[in-house]
Amino acid sequence: MNPSTVRREGQVPLLYGAHPRSGLPVRLSVDRTLRLKVIDACGMTCTFCHNEGTPVVADNLGRPPAEMTGAGRSGRVSIYLGTNGARFLPATVVPDDSLFETLRLLRDALRVDELHLTGGEPTLHPKLAEVVAVGARAGYRVCATSNGENGARALPACGEAGLERVNFSIFGTTAAELAQVQHGRYANPQRAERKIRALQDAIQVAIAHGIAASANIVVPNSNHVPRVHRLLTEYSPSISVRLLNSLDDGEESVEAIHQLLSELRAIPIGISMTAGASGWRTAYRLPSGRVVYSKQIRPVRLPDTCVGCQFNTGTDCEEGYYGVRLYRDRDGTYQVGVCIQRMDLCLPVQEFIESDLRQEILSLRETELRKLAVKYGAEGEGWG
């Protein structure tokens, strides 16, 4: 690999270098993703869910912001609510001209080209395929994260509308394993088994309809390592697997992933970093030849917005600056967010576009790409 190689995919520069200590190849790209929360509803009750920073609607209807709770009768949680200053309840996205115009404006203002659909659970959106079609018409490659609970019914039409990839959240192969990361009501084995079957069906349907399928597996702590071993055995090597740390479990979760990789005898083979966003991945090859990925968080901060933030410490800022999120509130206004721990920073779309925050994001990407390129020996022309 030539560290000075620069290649473009569309308008996105890709740089290749090497890690100065390990010698591992490093792939550098630029953050071009907009995350869109399409619905709040979800049939799962994951104990580590941040719910994209928003309150769970079912538990907070009619409550003023100061009284909104992060855990209620639904069994769902929003782990940062109570400290993140959330001021609105999210609403279901409507696939209309307003959505199209909003996506078009942000595409141009932020130079983004991937739309990543989140929730809640996106496959519960009654018009998900129409949302996908609007995103594709607005000039985006459209992807989603899903637990698959309604995927077998929703995904065929989504594939036809242009959905390219689904990152499936996988929690267990048995009812007991699923219950390990869910609210107590999933102690009911029949309920848990239905969810597992639905996920398996959704993965098969996605593949059958030409949608790329990958697996996200959260590892909260070392107690979950045996569960993840079984998940890796259960799910086909043809599905790309990404191990995620639980933001709420901090170093305990990171250490559990290291334990798992050691037990798997995994060998690191490459690193992928995205300039202007905190998420990055290391690829590992297992003795079988299978490749798995471990996602990590870099300490990326917005240079002006994050200064003076109460969470801007070595431990309290758990996601860093991860990228731009888009929400629709219950008044029908689209809101742009930049931090799930600081939802008070959300701005209506037009106000965001006219703000210094937009330029700060663009400048961060350029500055980060240049710094990372120098660090990893990946200088080149035409990529700024």
DRENZATI-641990 format. One record per atom (N, C-alpha, C): x, y negated, z negated. Coordinates in steps of 0.02 Angstrom, whole numbers, plus 50000, padded with zeros to 5 digits. Each point is the difference from the previous one (the first is absolute). Layout:
% DRENZATI-641990
XYZ;...
% end
This chain:
% DRENZATI-641990
500425006050000;499584994050000;500444993850000;499904995650048;500394993850005;499674994749956;500344997749948;499694995249954;499824993450031;500264998550059;499834993650031;499445000650051;499705006150003;499465001150049;499374996249979;499704996650047;499364996749989;499525002550053;499405002149980;499515002450048;499334996949982;499604998450051;499354997149988;499455005050016;499505000549956;499395003750014;499454994750001;499754998350060;499564994350006;500404993849984;499774996149951;500364994049979;500365001049934;500025006149975;500305001349934;500725002250008;500484996249973;500705002150005;500155005849953;500385004850025;500245005549959;500764999850002;500305000049941;500724999849994;500235006449965;500595002350019;500275006249971;500694998849971;500105002049939;500644999249967;500145005949956;500414998949948;500195005449955;500074997349929;499815004149951;500064998049930;500744999749981;500224994549970;500724999249988;500305005249952;499605002849954;500285004849953;499895007250022;499375001750018;499855006950017;500145001750072;500044994950043;500085001350071;499375002150036;499435000349963;499375002050031;499794994950053;499735002450056;499744995450051;499434995949971;499974993650018;499494995549976;499634997050060;499345000349998;499584997250052;499664993849972;500094994450032;499704993749978;499464997850048;499434997949973;499474997150041;499724994049962;499484996950028;499704994149970;499285001549983;499774997549943;499315001249979;499524996950049;499575004150030;499504997650048;499305002649983;499885001849937;499385003349981;499544995349961;499365000350016;499474996849962;499565005549971;499925000049934;499575004949968;499304997149991;499495003650022;499314997749996;499595004749956;499744997449944;499575004049956;499305000050031;499795005750028;499385000150038;499395001549957;500105003249943;499445001849956;500285001349930;499584999149950;500225001349931;499795006949976;499475002750028;499745006449977;500515005650006;500005004649952;500465005750001;499725005449954;500045006250023;499755005549960;500535003049954;500624997750006;500545002549957;500104995249941;500355002449949;500104996149939;500735000449978;500464998650046;500715000849986;500224995649941;500375002949956;500194996649938;500524994550011;500314999850060;500524995150014;499784994950052;499364999650016;499764995950055;500044992549985;500284996150047;500004992749992;499434996850039;499655004050041;499414997650036;500154993650039;500604999650028;500224994150038;499944993649959;500035000649934;499994994249956;499324997549981;499475002750031;499334997449988;499635004049947;499474997049970;499595003749952;499615005650036;499815005149963;499555005150025;499304997050000;499694999450058;499374996550006;499465003349957;499965006650002;499475003649964;500004998549925;500574998349973;500064998849928;499964992549981;499984995650051;500074992949984;499484995550033;499495002850030;499474995950029;499684995649947;499944993650014;499684995449954;500444997349946;500625002349995;500464997649949;500384993950025;500104994949959;500444994550019;500725002549999;500454996750037;500705002450004;500335001349933;499874995949950;500335000849935;499785006349964;499435002950021;499745006049966;500065006350041;500314999650059;500065006050042;500485005049968;499825006350006;500375005349967;500365004450050;500585002749980;500395004350043;499805007249997;499565001949955;499775006949994;499294999949973;499545003650034;499304999949979;499675006850008;499344999850005;499625006350001;500145004250062;500224997050053;500145003950061;500575004949991;500434998849951;500605004149991;500594997650040;499884995050044;500554997350040;500384994749960;500614998650022;500414994949967;500284995250052;500164994049976;500394995150038;500534997649951;500595002950004;500484999749944;500244993049983;499974995250048;500254993349985;499464995149981;499375002150004;499464995349983;500044998449925;499904993749985;500074997849931;500604995549992;500515001250043;500604995749998;500144996850068;499665002250053;500194997650067;499594994150024;499534997649961;499634993950018;499525000850057;499755006150012;499525001250055;499384995849988;499794996450054;499444995449993;499395001850042;500055005650038;499445001850043;499925007650002;499395002250015;499865007050014;500065001250075;500315005450021;500075001350071;499345002450030;499904998450064;499415002250036;500205004350059;499535003950025;500135004350057;500114995650063;500515001650038;500164996250060;499475001550054;499804994850035;499515000650054;500364999450067;499925004950045;500364999850064;499674995250050;500074993549987;499664995050041;500514995050028;499744994650029;500444995050029;500434996549948;499734999449939;500394996849946;500625004149984;499935006649997;500585004349988;500504999450057;499755000350062;500444999550058;500404993649999;499654994449987;500344993550001;500504999549942;499835002849942;500464999949943;500635004050016;499925005950029;500575004150017;500434996750054;499674996950048;500384996650053;500414994249972;499694996149956;500354994349970;500615002349960;499915005349960;500565002449959;500535003450043;499795003450053;500495003050046;500484994750026;499734994350021;500424994850028;500384996149946;499674998749944;500314996049947;500565003749964;499945006649995;500495004049963;500425004550045;499845000150065;500365004350048;499985007349977;499405002349984;499895007049980;499685003850057;500125006650002;499705004050053;499765006849977;500045001449935;499715006249973;499484998149948;499415002950007;499464999149952;499925006549961;500094999649934;499955006149959;499374999549957;499535004550011;499364999949967;500055003649932;499764996649948;500025002849933;499324999349967;499955002049937;499394999249962;500164999049926;499585003149955;499515005150013;500235005450049;499505003450027;500115005450047;499724998050068;500434998650049;499774997550065;499495004550035;500065006649993;499545004350038;499284999749974;499894996649943;499324998949976;499684993850033;500394996250037;499724994250035;499525002550054;499374997750001;499515002750047;500154998450073;500424994950012;500174998150069;500754999650009;500355004949973;500734999850001;500265000050072;499715003950044;500245000250069;499934993150033;499474996449983;499924993350028;500524995249972;500195000849936;500544996049972;500665001450037;500135006450012;500605001950038;499994996850068;499435000250034;499954997250067;500134992550000;499754996449949;500134992849995;500744998849991;500335003949957;500714999249989;500405001250063;499825005250037;500365001450062;499884994550051;499394997450004;499844994650047;500374993649982;500144999149935;500364994049978;500765000750009;500225005750027;500705000750018;500435003849950;499695004049957;500365003749949;500045007550016;500535003249977;500015007249991;499655001349933;499525004549998;499595000849940;500155006649966;500134999749935;500155005949959;499574999549937;500025005149958;499595000149939;500325004349947;499824998749937;500145004549945;499345002849975;499975006649988;499365003149984;500105006049955;499505001349956;500015006249962;499605005450037;499724998350058;499685005050043;499305002149981;499704996949949;499375002849975;499444999750051;500034995450048;499494999950053;500335000250069;500625002250002;500394999850061;499745004450056;499765005949983;499775004650053;499434996950040;499594995949969;499454996750035;500224993550033;500444996249968;500164993350024;500554999750051;500495004649996;500614999250039;499945001350075;499575004650023;499965000950073;499854993550038;499504996249977;499834993750032;500564994949992;500355000249943;500564995449988;500575001450049;500135006350013;500515001850049;499834997350069;499385000650019;499784997350065;500064992450002;499914996849942;500034992749997;500714997349998;500495004449989;500694997850001;500405001149937;499735003449950;500385001249939;500605004550016;500604997849981;500605003650020;500275004749946;499934998249937;500315004049947;499604999349936;499985005549961;499704999949933;500515002749950;500144996149948;500405002449944;499525002949949;499975006649995;499535003249954;500305000449930;499624997749951;500205000549930;499825007049976;500505003849980;499905007049981;500175000849926;499545002949963;500065000249927;500085007049971;499755005150035;500055006749971;499745005350047;500205006249988;499775005650041;499475004049963;499924998749935;499495003449960;499614994849960;499435002149974;499594995449960;500394997549940;500405004349969;500384998049940;500534994850018;500325000950058;500514995250021;499694993250015;499435000150034;499674993650015;499804996549935;499735003849952;499794997149937;500574996749962;500625002150015;500594997449966;500104992550012;499744997550056;500104992950016;499344996350008;499465002849971;499344997050007;499684998949931;499464995950001;499594999049941;499715006749977;499805000349937;499765006249970;499435003450036;499604996350039;499435003350033;500235004950053;500644999650020;500265005050048;500225006449965;499875000549935;500085006549967;499485004950026;499484997450032;499505004350033;500325003150061;500145006649999;500375003150055;499644999850067;499335000449999;499634999850063;500094993250036;499974994649961;500104993350028;500714999550029;500485002349963;500704999550022;500125004250062;499735005950002;500115004450058;499684997150063;499434996649993;499684996950059;500464994650029;500324996149956;500454994850024;500615002950035;500265005449973;500595003250031;499825002650069;499425003350007;499795002650065;499884994450050;499714994449975;499874994450044;500654997250028;500514999549958;500664997550022;500305004750052;499985006449986;500285004950048;499654999550067;499334999349999;499624999450062;500184993650037;500094994549962;500154993650031;500685000250036;500495003349969;500665000550032;499955003950065;499635005549999;499925004050061;499644996150055;499484996349981;499624996050048;500444994550030;500394996749958;500444994750024;500485002750053;500335005449985;500485003050047;499655002050065;499405003049993;499635002350059;499804994250045;499944994049972;499784994350040;500584995250015;500615002549996;500584996250022;500224994549953;499785000449937;500214995149950;500585002849960;500554996649998;500585002449961;499825000349926;500195005549968;499835000949929;500645000649959;500024996349945;500555000549953;499715000449930;500425002049952;499765001149932;500374995449951;499624996649958;500284996249944;499875003849936;500525001349961;499935003649937;500314995749945;499594997849953;500234996049943;500255004749945;500584998349971;500305004049947;500064995749937;499505000049956;500024995549942;500565001449950;500125006549986;500525001849952;500205007250011;500475002549959;500275006750011;499495005649990;499464998649964;499475005049992;499675001750066;500074995650049;499685001050065;500455003550051;500635001149982;500475003050048;499775006950023;499775004649957;499755006450024;499424999350050;499564995249987;499444998850046;500254998150069;500514995750002;500254997850065;500365005750036;500355004249964;500305006050031;499465004050036;499445001049967;499475004050031;499694996450060;499944993349995;499724996250056;500455000650062;500654999749990;500465000650056;499965006950032;499875005049960;499935006850027;499345000750038;499484996849973;499335000750028;499924996550067;500284994050006;499874996150060;500555001150052;499785000550061;500425002050056;500614995550007;500585003050016;500604995950013;499914995250058;499495001150042;499884995550056;499724993349978;499774999549937;499744993849973;500564996449963;500144993950018;500514996149966;499784998549929;500445001249951;499854999149930;500414994249971;499664995649964;500334994449967;499855000249926;500525000349959;499935000149927;499994992849976;499484998349961;499924993149976;500074999749924;500334994949976;500014999049928;499364996549978;499775001449940;499424996649971;500234993349971;499724994550026;500214993449977;499914999249925;499475002949974;499844999149929;500445004249954;500385004750029;500425004449959;500744998550004;500184994950039;500674997450000;500555005150012;500544999549961;500585004350008;499855007349988;499515001449958;499825007049987;499785003450065;499644996450041;499785002750064;500595000850048;500444995050003;500585000350044;500455005949980;500105001049936;500425005549976;499685006850017;499345000449998;499655006250017;500115001750073;500014995050044;500125001350071;500725002450010;500484997049964;500695002450004;500065007249976;499645001749946;500005006949976;499735004750053;499454998150031;499695004250052;500485001150058;500324994650024;500455000650057;500605004349983;500234999649937;500565004349978;499795007350001;499405001449974;499765006949999;499895002750070;499824995650046;499905002050070;500665000850038;500564998049968;500654999950031;499994995750063;499674994349994;499924995450056;500644995950010;500194999150063;500604996250018;499794993750036;500214994149975;499814993850036;500324999650068;499614997850050;500254999750069;499924993250032;499634995449969;499914993550031;499564995549959;500064993550012;499624994949963;499654995450051;499374998449985;499634995150040;499804994249956;500184993950021;499834994049962;499624995250044;499534996449969;499614995050036;500154993249972;500284995750040;500164993249978;499364996149987;499984996749941;499424996149983;499465003749963;500155006049975;499535003849960;500395004649954;499705001849943;500375003649949;500055007550011;499555002950040;500015007250009;500565002350046;500335005549981;500505003150043;500015007549988;500275003850047;499975007349997;500695003150010;500105005549965;500585004250012;499755006750026;500295002450054;499835006550029;500455005349970;499715005749983;500375005749972;499865006250042;500525004050010;499915006450034;500035005649948;499505004550002;499995005749955;500395005850031;500185005149960;500385005750028;499645003350059;499334999650002;499625003050055;500054996050064;500274994049995;500034995550057;499454994850000;499515000949957;499464995249995;500254993349974;499724994550024;500184993349977;499434997149960;500164997449941;499514996449959;500284993149985;499564995549982;500204993149988;499834997949929;500424995949972;499874997249934;499964992450007;499424997349981;499914992850005;500234996849935;500354994450006;500244996349942;499834992650007;500094996249947;499864992950000;500644996149991;500144995450046;500564995449993;499784993849963;500444996549966;499814993949963;499944994050046;499535000350047;499894994550047;499524995049969;500174993750003;499584994749973;499914994450052;499424996849999;499924993950039;500414994549967;500444996750037;500504995749968;499724994149962;499414997550018;499704994449965;499415002249956;499565003950030;499385001949965;500145004149937;500515004250002;500135004549944;500414996749944;500294994250014;500394996649948;499544997849944;500185001749938;499604998049943;499425004649985;499875005150042;499465004749987;500155003949936;499495001049958;500105003549937;500215007350011;499865002850058;500175006950014;500685000750035;500324994550016;500625000350038;500595001649954;499985006149975;500545002649958;500245006650029;500495002949967;500265006450025;499525005849991;499484999249959;499555005549986;499274998550015;499794993849993;499294998450005;499734999450071;500424998150047;499794999550070;500075006950030;499455003550009;500045007250016;499995001550074;499734995550041;499975001350072;500444995250040;500204994549969;500364994950037;499554996950053;500314996750049;499604997550056;499955005650051;499405003050006;499905006050040;499744998350070;499714994150008;499724998050064;499344996449990;499654998650056;499384996249998;499405004650000;499524998449957;499375003749996;499424995450017;499495002950031;499404996250019;499395003149968;499584995849970;499395002249966;499414995950026;499415002949995;499384996250011;499644999649933;499844993949978;499664999449936;499245000450010;499634999949945;499285001150004;499624993950026;500364994550013;499704994350034;500135000350075;500355005250022;500155000750071;500634996550021;500384997349953;500624996450015;500585004950000;500434999550051;500615004150001;500544996649960;500325003949955;500514997549955;500675003550016;500544996350000;500665002750011;500375000549933;500275005949985;500375001049939;500715002150013;500454998349953;500715001850008;500275004049942;499575001449949;500245003749941;499425002949962;500015006649987;499455003149962;500054998649926;500574997449977;500064997949930;499854992649991;499924996450055;499844992949998;499454998550051;499405002649986;499444998950045;499774992749999;500224996149950;499854992949999;500334996350057;500485003250035;500334996950057;499615000650064;499445003849999;499605001050061;499744993350026;499994999350067;499764994050032;499535001850057;499484996050013;499605000950060;500454999750062;499825003450053;500445000950057;500264993450028;499564995350015;500224993850031;500464996149953;499845000149936;500434996649952;500685003249996;500025006750004;500645003650001;500414998250061;499684999950058;500364998550062;500314993149998;499674995349968;500254993149996;500474998949941;500115005149960;500404999249938;500745001250012;500404997849951;500725001450001;500145007549990;499525003649970;500095007149986;500105003950065;499634998450052;500085003550063;500714999250026;500264993950001;500674998950025;500525003449955;499865000249935;500455003349953;500075007450017;499455003250019;500015007150018;500415001050064;499884995850050;500375000650063;500754998949989;500174995149959;500704998549987;500345005749962;499635003049953;500285005649961;500205005750046;499575001650049;500155005450046;500664998750037;500064994050027;500594998450039;500635000149956;499954996949942;500584999849954;500205007049978;499505004049982;500145006849978;500325004250055;499744999550060;500275004050055;500744998350011;500164993749998;500704998050011;500455002649943;499764999449938;500405002349944;500115007650002;499465003750014;500045007250003;500445002350058;499954996550056;500405001850058;500744999349984;500184994649965;500714999049981;500215005349950;499575001449951;500175004949948;500135006950028;499605001950050;500055006850028;500365000250067;500334994550018;500405000150061;499585000950062;499444996750004;499555000950057;499874993450035;500534996350014;499924993650035;499825001250073;499644995150028;499825000550071;499674993650022;499894999450065;499714993850026;499275001150017;499624994649998;499315000250023;499515002749949;500205000549938;499555003149951;499774995249948;500204993750000;499824995249948;499284997650005;
% end
